[in-house]
Each structure stands twice: as C-alpha cells, then as structure tokens.
Amino acid sequence: MKKITGLVMTLVALFTLAACGGGNDKTADSSSNAKSEDQLAAIKKAGVLKVATSADYAPFEFHTMVDGKDKIVGADIDLVNEVAKELGVKAEVSDMSFNTVLASLKKGKSDIAISAISATKERKEQFNFTDNYYNPPQVLIINKKNQDKLTDLAALKDKQVGAQKGSIQEDIVKSQIKDAKLVSIEKVPNMVVEVNSGSLDAMVVEKTIAESYVQQNPDLMIANIDLKPSKDEAFAIALPKGSDKLQTELNKIIKKLNDEGKIDEYVKQNHELAEKSAE
C-alpha cells in the first residue's frame, strides 16, 4: 500500500467533510457508473470477450470434433459468438466445472458466464444478469426398466435423484421432489452413467438436454412425470455486479436475436449436431 502524505490526508479530510449531507450517494453512483463503462470499454479495448462455461450440457455447450479437432460448440456458444461479433471483439471460451463458472466470474477471470444459468434470487445478490434468453422445460430421466415403477412424484420417495451441482435442478429436487434423496454431481454425463448403471434412480435435467442423452442411451427414457415450470429456471447471461452498461448492451443483442428467432434456431441446430455427434 502506498503511503499518504500529510497534504493528501488533509485534502481527503476536506473532501470527506464537503461530501457529507448527501454527497456520498452521488460519489458512489459516479464510481459505479465509471466501473460499468470501464468494463465494456476494457472488453472492446482488449478485443476479447472472456467467457466461462461448463461444456457438458448439449445442446447448449458441449465438445465435438470439428475438422479433426476437439471444439466447444452449442447454442450458448453461438449466442456469445454473436454477442462478441456485435461488440466488435472475439469470444474466448474457457471450459470448467459448472459450480466454478460463477466463481470464475466473481474473481474477475472472465467477463461473462454462460452455461444454461438461471438467474435465481440468490445469484442476483452477487451478480448482474441479462434478460432471459431461453426458458426450458425440466424433465426426469429414468432407466426404462423402472418405467412401470416410477410413474409419479410419490414413487420417487426415498429414491436417489441426481442434479448437477450448483444448478437450478438441485432446487427443483428440493422443492418438487421433497421426499427423494438429492445426489449432487458435477458433470451431467456422469449422472447419465449412474442412471444407466442403477446407482441413481432418476436425474432432473432440461428437456432438450434430456432428449440428447436419451437418444444416445437406448436404455434410458424421459419419465412421464410432470415438473412445474418456473421463470427462475430460464437462462440468462451472468455478469459482474455493477456492470450496468455491459448489461444494457447485451440485452439489446439478446432482444434482437430473439425477435429474429435466432436463439431457438441455435438450440435446434445444436440439438441436431449433438445427436449426430453421438452416432
């Protein structure tokens, strides 16, 4: 920490006194606005939009081979690439476990986080979020051998039900399948393996994701059990707290893409790509 001279200390004290009686709020607002403007400006100056994701959630973010090379693709990736294009920069995507995606954002290692993230009340206390860009229905994946047993929520009492660690699906199990035993697992493919093997009785996942995994695993199916939809389950892009100008800019881009039907198109195209990759 740099030392502060007596003259500087005096000036600071005078400024503090002058700021009393309401001036503090204006100073704080000015500082917050500067921070917001600086972030968007810094991204444009660097020419890079650093993106945190967990690439295990097809069709939103997943790995596939493109021209003989492993590549992260998906509807969310198409979205951030379009965002980067609109900002005049290049998207740089980093893959990590889902429960560290927001931690990366909080530590300043990424500019935005996109990984089928739901803007829950708890998360909004720590981060800014864009407007929702996609609202997916939630379903249960089960093994076909259990389809006659697992026919309603009551049948899941005391059963092992999986959800991705740190995801909205954990809350769904807690609130809608209260009598089940929640098993939190970092990676969705690992849960699929466990449902296949029988160590998990079921898993909660977004419908489009479920369709991809069921397509890849003939012993699995989507259970005929309804889960209640919620706006809290819709997807949004997470941003650092106070990044108002960046938030406004991204909201404009998201609205434009939704109005053009582009995001639904991204989901459909990448669902088809995920199925093809599994063949």
Disulfide bonds with the S-S distance in Angstrom:
none
